[in-house]
Amino acid sequence: MLIPFLISGKEHIFLKKRISNRASKISLTANIHGFFITVPKKIPDYCLTKFLDENRIWISKNYHRYKKNNFEYAKRYEEKYILFIGKKFYLNIIKSYNETVIFSESLKKITFHVNNKRNYKTIIKNWYREQTNKIINERLPELNKQMKVDFNRVRVKDNSTVWGSCSSNNNLNFSLYLSAFPIEIIDYILIHELAHIKEFNHSANFWEIVKKYDPQYKIHIEYIKRHGNYARI
């Protein structure tokens, strides 16, 4: 569901609304793809209206920030490159009967052979999903040797709002674009979600757990804030 929001006299934006059975309060996030608002199931409309009014300055500030960033985001596609393990690789799309991917570390280029060029983003997403699965399957058990927590299902999803999440059943979900980040950033995201199994909140105790296994976590959070929007296609 889309919620219209007036930025200025004639300029509207639309916030993507999600109803949540688990949320206890309204939350609002923004990235280069838009604004996302999560609303508890039984919250009345007037509470939502009040929340948006109280956050009008924040919404306006971030709208203009991402509007400026969109120029760089669009420029990226003109130059045709994607990120993998924190490095820029030039993107080459070739129409072919056989769908294959050729990765060249030396040339800093990834060539996607596709049946239909109009669907190239789907093919790139599938490639990211495969790479992210490989990295998670390697790094998650390694990190958990230290943290020693019991998690259940691990899923890689096409998520445009969060990089990782942990459910109350200890199921872990990660964005398929994780493999765009450097390994140390991926490790931080994995540690963050494993830490939620020990402390299911963002309390001081939670951050102490994260710090124990990733002393540079604050630097890694800042990296994600600066570069995260460019990791997705």
C-alpha positions as a LaTeX table, in Angstrom:
\begin{tabular}{lrrr}
\hline
Residue & $x$ (\AA) & $y$ (\AA) & $z$ (\AA) \\
\hline
Met1 & 0.00 & 0.00 & 0.00 \\
Leu2 & 1.27 & 3.48 & $-0.89$ \\
Ile3 & 0.76 & 6.51 & 1.35 \\
Pro4 & 0.99 & 9.94 & $-0.34$ \\
Phe5 & 3.04 & 12.54 & 1.52 \\
Leu6 & 3.35 & 16.24 & 0.63 \\
Ile7 & 6.97 & 17.41 & 0.65 \\
Ser8 & 6.35 & 20.95 & $-0.62$ \\
Gly9 & 3.65 & 22.91 & $-2.46$ \\
Lys10 & 3.49 & 20.65 & $-5.51$ \\
Glu11 & 5.90 & 17.84 & $-4.70$ \\
His12 & 4.53 & 14.53 & $-3.41$ \\
Ile13 & 6.23 & 11.29 & $-2.52$ \\
Phe14 & 4.72 & 7.90 & $-1.75$ \\
Leu15 & 5.65 & 5.87 & 1.31 \\
Lys16 & 5.40 & 2.08 & 1.02 \\
Lys17 & 3.30 & 0.86 & 3.93 \\
Arg18 & 3.56 & $-2.60$ & 5.50 \\
Ile19 & 1.21 & $-3.94$ & 8.17 \\
Ser20 & 3.02 & $-6.05$ & 10.76 \\
Asn21 & 1.63 & $-8.43$ & 13.36 \\
Arg22 & 4.95 & $-8.39$ & 15.24 \\
Ala23 & 5.71 & $-4.65$ & 15.34 \\
Ser24 & 4.92 & $-2.84$ & 18.59 \\
Lys25 & 5.35 & 0.67 & 17.19 \\
Ile26 & 5.45 & 2.54 & 13.89 \\
Ser27 & 8.86 & 2.62 & 12.23 \\
Leu28 & 10.11 & 4.50 & 9.19 \\
Thr29 & 13.15 & 3.82 & 7.00 \\
Ala30 & 14.48 & 5.33 & 3.80 \\
Asn31 & 16.99 & 4.42 & 1.14 \\
Ile32 & 17.67 & 5.24 & $-2.48$ \\
His33 & 14.71 & 3.05 & $-3.48$ \\
Gly34 & 12.15 & 5.00 & $-1.43$ \\
Phe35 & 10.50 & 5.36 & 1.99 \\
Phe36 & 9.19 & 2.34 & 3.89 \\
Ile37 & 6.85 & 2.54 & 6.88 \\
Thr38 & 5.95 & $-0.42$ & 9.10 \\
Val39 & 2.72 & $-0.12$ & 11.07 \\
Pro40 & 1.39 & $-2.43$ & 13.84 \\
Lys41 & $-1.83$ & $-4.14$ & 12.81 \\
Lys42 & $-4.19$ & $-2.38$ & 15.24 \\
Ile43 & $-2.79$ & 1.15 & 15.06 \\
Pro44 & $-5.58$ & 3.64 & 14.16 \\
Asp45 & $-5.16$ & 6.01 & 11.22 \\
Tyr46 & $-4.88$ & 9.12 & 13.38 \\
Cys47 & $-1.76$ & 7.69 & 15.07 \\
Leu48 & $-0.15$ & 7.18 & 11.67 \\
Thr49 & $-1.04$ & 10.74 & 10.62 \\
Lys50 & 0.43 & 12.11 & 13.87 \\
Phe51 & 3.62 & 10.04 & 13.38 \\
Leu52 & 4.12 & 11.41 & 9.86 \\
Asp53 & 3.56 & 14.99 & 11.02 \\
Glu54 & 6.11 & 14.54 & 13.81 \\
Asn55 & 8.64 & 13.14 & 11.34 \\
Arg56 & 8.00 & 15.67 & 8.56 \\
Ile57 & 11.44 & 17.32 & 8.90 \\
Trp58 & 13.21 & 13.92 & 8.84 \\
Ile59 & 11.26 & 12.81 & 5.76 \\
Ser60 & 11.95 & 16.06 & 3.92 \\
Lys61 & 15.66 & 15.99 & 4.81 \\
Asn62 & 16.09 & 12.41 & 3.61 \\
Tyr63 & 13.99 & 13.00 & 0.51 \\
His64 & 16.35 & 15.76 & $-0.65$ \\
Arg65 & 19.38 & 13.70 & 0.37 \\
Tyr66 & 18.33 & 10.70 & $-1.73$ \\
Lys67 & 17.12 & 12.90 & $-4.55$ \\
Lys68 & 20.69 & 14.17 & $-4.81$ \\
Asn69 & 22.09 & 10.64 & $-4.54$ \\
Asn70 & 19.81 & 9.44 & $-7.32$ \\
Phe71 & 21.96 & 11.34 & $-9.80$ \\
Glu72 & 24.96 & 9.23 & $-8.81$ \\
Tyr73 & 22.79 & 6.12 & $-8.77$ \\
Ala74 & 21.62 & 6.77 & $-12.33$ \\
Lys75 & 25.19 & 7.53 & $-13.39$ \\
Arg76 & 26.18 & 4.09 & $-12.19$ \\
Tyr77 & 23.87 & 2.49 & $-14.74$ \\
Glu78 & 25.15 & 4.73 & $-17.50$ \\
Glu79 & 28.63 & 3.43 & $-16.71$ \\
Lys80 & 27.20 & $-0.11$ & $-16.27$ \\
Tyr81 & 28.95 & $-1.54$ & $-13.26$ \\
Ile82 & 28.01 & $-3.64$ & $-10.26$ \\
Leu83 & 29.69 & $-4.24$ & $-6.91$ \\
Phe84 & 31.03 & $-7.58$ & $-5.73$ \\
Ile85 & 32.95 & $-8.13$ & $-2.49$ \\
Gly86 & 33.29 & $-4.35$ & $-2.20$ \\
Lys87 & 34.92 & $-3.94$ & $-5.63$ \\
Lys88 & 33.56 & $-2.34$ & $-8.78$ \\
Phe89 & 33.16 & $-4.67$ & $-11.77$ \\
Tyr90 & 32.13 & $-3.40$ & $-15.17$ \\
Leu91 & 28.99 & $-5.03$ & $-16.45$ \\
Asn92 & 28.77 & $-6.58$ & $-19.90$ \\
Ile93 & 25.43 & $-7.93$ & $-21.17$ \\
Ile94 & 25.54 & $-10.18$ & $-24.25$ \\
Lys95 & 22.54 & $-11.80$ & $-25.93$ \\
Ser96 & 23.14 & $-15.54$ & $-26.19$ \\
Tyr97 & 21.25 & $-18.83$ & $-26.38$ \\
Asn98 & 23.14 & $-20.18$ & $-23.38$ \\
Glu99 & 22.83 & $-18.21$ & $-20.15$ \\
Thr100 & 26.26 & $-18.13$ & $-18.54$ \\
Val101 & 28.31 & $-15.75$ & $-16.41$ \\
Ile102 & 31.99 & $-15.03$ & $-17.07$ \\
Phe103 & 33.82 & $-13.45$ & $-14.15$ \\
Ser104 & 37.18 & $-11.79$ & $-14.75$ \\
Glu105 & 39.06 & $-10.58$ & $-11.68$ \\
Ser106 & 41.99 & $-9.31$ & $-13.78$ \\
Leu107 & 39.79 & $-7.29$ & $-16.15$ \\
Lys108 & 37.42 & $-6.23$ & $-13.34$ \\
Lys109 & 34.53 & $-7.26$ & $-15.55$ \\
Ile110 & 31.52 & $-9.58$ & $-15.27$ \\
Thr111 & 29.88 & $-10.70$ & $-18.51$ \\
Phe112 & 26.32 & $-12.02$ & $-18.42$ \\
His113 & 25.20 & $-14.03$ & $-21.44$ \\
Val114 & 21.39 & $-13.78$ & $-21.49$ \\
Asn115 & 18.54 & $-15.01$ & $-23.68$ \\
Asn116 & 16.60 & $-11.79$ & $-23.27$ \\
Lys117 & 18.38 & $-8.53$ & $-22.52$ \\
Arg118 & 15.21 & $-7.06$ & $-21.05$ \\
Asn119 & 15.43 & $-9.57$ & $-18.20$ \\
Tyr120 & 19.09 & $-8.98$ & $-17.39$ \\
Lys121 & 18.34 & $-7.59$ & $-13.90$ \\
Thr122 & 16.63 & $-10.84$ & $-12.91$ \\
Ile123 & 19.66 & $-12.80$ & $-14.08$ \\
Ile124 & 22.00 & $-10.51$ & $-12.13$ \\
Lys125 & 19.83 & $-10.94$ & $-9.03$ \\
Asn126 & 20.02 & $-14.71$ & $-9.38$ \\
Trp127 & 23.79 & $-14.45$ & $-9.69$ \\
Tyr128 & 23.98 & $-12.30$ & $-6.54$ \\
Arg129 & 21.74 & $-14.79$ & $-4.73$ \\
Glu130 & 24.08 & $-17.66$ & $-5.66$ \\
Gln131 & 27.21 & $-15.75$ & $-4.58$ \\
Thr132 & 25.62 & $-14.63$ & $-1.31$ \\
Asn133 & 24.52 & $-18.18$ & $-0.52$ \\
Lys134 & 28.08 & $-19.42$ & $-1.06$ \\
Ile135 & 29.55 & $-16.75$ & 1.22 \\
Ile136 & 26.96 & $-17.27$ & 3.96 \\
Asn137 & 27.45 & $-21.05$ & 3.85 \\
Glu138 & 31.17 & $-20.45$ & 4.37 \\
Arg139 & 31.20 & $-17.56$ & 6.84 \\
Leu140 & 28.17 & $-18.30$ & 9.06 \\
Pro141 & 29.46 & $-21.62$ & 10.47 \\
Glu142 & 32.91 & $-20.08$ & 10.93 \\
Leu143 & 31.56 & $-17.15$ & 12.92 \\
Asn144 & 29.24 & $-19.38$ & 14.92 \\
Lys145 & 32.20 & $-21.45$ & 16.11 \\
Gln146 & 32.95 & $-18.41$ & 18.26 \\
Met147 & 29.40 & $-17.28$ & 19.10 \\
Lys148 & 27.92 & $-20.74$ & 19.69 \\
Val149 & 24.22 & $-19.99$ & 19.17 \\
Asp150 & 21.46 & $-22.23$ & 17.82 \\
Phe151 & 19.83 & $-20.91$ & 14.68 \\
Asn152 & 17.30 & $-22.66$ & 12.49 \\
Arg153 & 16.50 & $-21.87$ & 8.87 \\
Val154 & 18.70 & $-19.52$ & 6.85 \\
Arg155 & 17.16 & $-17.83$ & 3.82 \\
Val156 & 18.50 & $-15.40$ & 1.21 \\
Lys157 & 15.79 & $-13.03$ & 0.00 \\
Asp158 & 15.25 & $-10.12$ & $-2.39$ \\
Asn159 & 14.94 & $-7.53$ & 0.34 \\
Ser160 & 15.16 & $-3.81$ & $-0.42$ \\
Thr161 & 14.84 & $-2.50$ & 3.15 \\
Val162 & 17.08 & $-4.57$ & 5.46 \\
Trp163 & 20.33 & $-6.48$ & 5.07 \\
Gly164 & 19.46 & $-9.13$ & 7.63 \\
Ser165 & 16.85 & $-10.14$ & 10.18 \\
Cys166 & 16.32 & $-12.70$ & 12.92 \\
Ser167 & 12.87 & $-14.04$ & 13.82 \\
Ser168 & 11.63 & $-15.06$ & 17.26 \\
Asn169 & 12.05 & $-18.66$ & 16.06 \\
Asn170 & 15.75 & $-18.02$ & 15.39 \\
Asn171 & 15.31 & $-18.09$ & 11.62 \\
Leu172 & 17.85 & $-15.90$ & 9.82 \\
Asn173 & 17.10 & $-13.93$ & 6.66 \\
Phe174 & 19.65 & $-12.07$ & 4.57 \\
Ser175 & 19.51 & $-9.84$ & 1.51 \\
Leu176 & 20.70 & $-11.46$ & $-1.71$ \\
Tyr177 & 22.91 & $-8.38$ & $-2.26$ \\
Leu178 & 25.15 & $-9.12$ & 0.73 \\
Ser179 & 27.86 & $-10.33$ & $-1.64$ \\
Ala180 & 28.20 & $-6.77$ & $-2.96$ \\
Phe181 & 29.88 & $-5.84$ & 0.36 \\
Pro182 & 33.47 & $-6.47$ & 1.49 \\
Ile183 & 33.83 & $-9.63$ & 3.60 \\
Glu184 & 34.30 & $-7.69$ & 6.85 \\
Ile185 & 30.95 & $-5.94$ & 6.29 \\
Ile186 & 29.24 & $-9.25$ & 5.51 \\
Asp187 & 30.74 & $-10.67$ & 8.72 \\
Tyr188 & 29.34 & $-7.74$ & 10.71 \\
Ile189 & 25.82 & $-8.35$ & 9.33 \\
Leu190 & 26.04 & $-12.06$ & 10.13 \\
Ile191 & 27.35 & $-11.34$ & 13.65 \\
His192 & 24.57 & $-8.79$ & 14.16 \\
Glu193 & 21.86 & $-11.35$ & 13.41 \\
Leu194 & 23.54 & $-14.15$ & 15.39 \\
Ala195 & 23.76 & $-11.75$ & 18.35 \\
His196 & 19.97 & $-11.33$ & 18.22 \\
Ile197 & 19.61 & $-14.98$ & 19.15 \\
Lys198 & 21.36 & $-14.15$ & 22.43 \\
Glu199 & 19.69 & $-10.75$ & 22.88 \\
Phe200 & 16.50 & $-10.17$ & 20.87 \\
Asn201 & 16.66 & $-6.35$ & 20.95 \\
His202 & 19.09 & $-3.48$ & 20.42 \\
Ser203 & 19.93 & $-2.94$ & 24.08 \\
Ala204 & 23.34 & $-2.07$ & 25.48 \\
Asn205 & 23.85 & $-5.80$ & 26.18 \\
Phe206 & 23.17 & $-6.57$ & 22.52 \\
Trp207 & 25.82 & $-4.12$ & 21.30 \\
Glu208 & 28.32 & $-5.51$ & 23.81 \\
Ile209 & 27.82 & $-8.94$ & 22.24 \\
Val210 & 28.35 & $-7.48$ & 18.75 \\
Lys211 & 31.45 & $-5.61$ & 19.90 \\
Lys212 & 32.93 & $-8.78$ & 21.40 \\
Tyr213 & 32.93 & $-10.49$ & 18.00 \\
Asp214 & 33.37 & $-7.40$ & 15.83 \\
Pro215 & 35.31 & $-4.64$ & 17.65 \\
Gln216 & 35.10 & $-2.45$ & 14.51 \\
Tyr217 & 31.31 & $-2.71$ & 14.24 \\
Lys218 & 30.73 & 1.07 & 14.40 \\
Ile219 & 33.02 & 1.58 & 11.39 \\
His220 & 31.15 & $-1.16$ & 9.55 \\
Ile221 & 27.77 & 0.43 & 10.33 \\
Glu222 & 29.00 & 3.73 & 8.88 \\
Tyr223 & 30.22 & 1.93 & 5.76 \\
Ile224 & 26.76 & 0.45 & 5.22 \\
Lys225 & 25.14 & 3.86 & 5.69 \\
Arg226 & 27.45 & 5.42 & 3.10 \\
His227 & 27.60 & 2.63 & 0.52 \\
Gly228 & 24.62 & 0.39 & 1.11 \\
Asn229 & 22.33 & 2.09 & $-1.40$ \\
Tyr230 & 24.77 & 1.38 & $-4.22$ \\
Ala231 & 25.01 & $-2.33$ & $-3.46$ \\
Arg232 & 21.56 & $-3.12$ & $-4.85$ \\
Ile233 & 20.45 & $-3.06$ & $-8.48$ \\
\hline
\end{tabular}
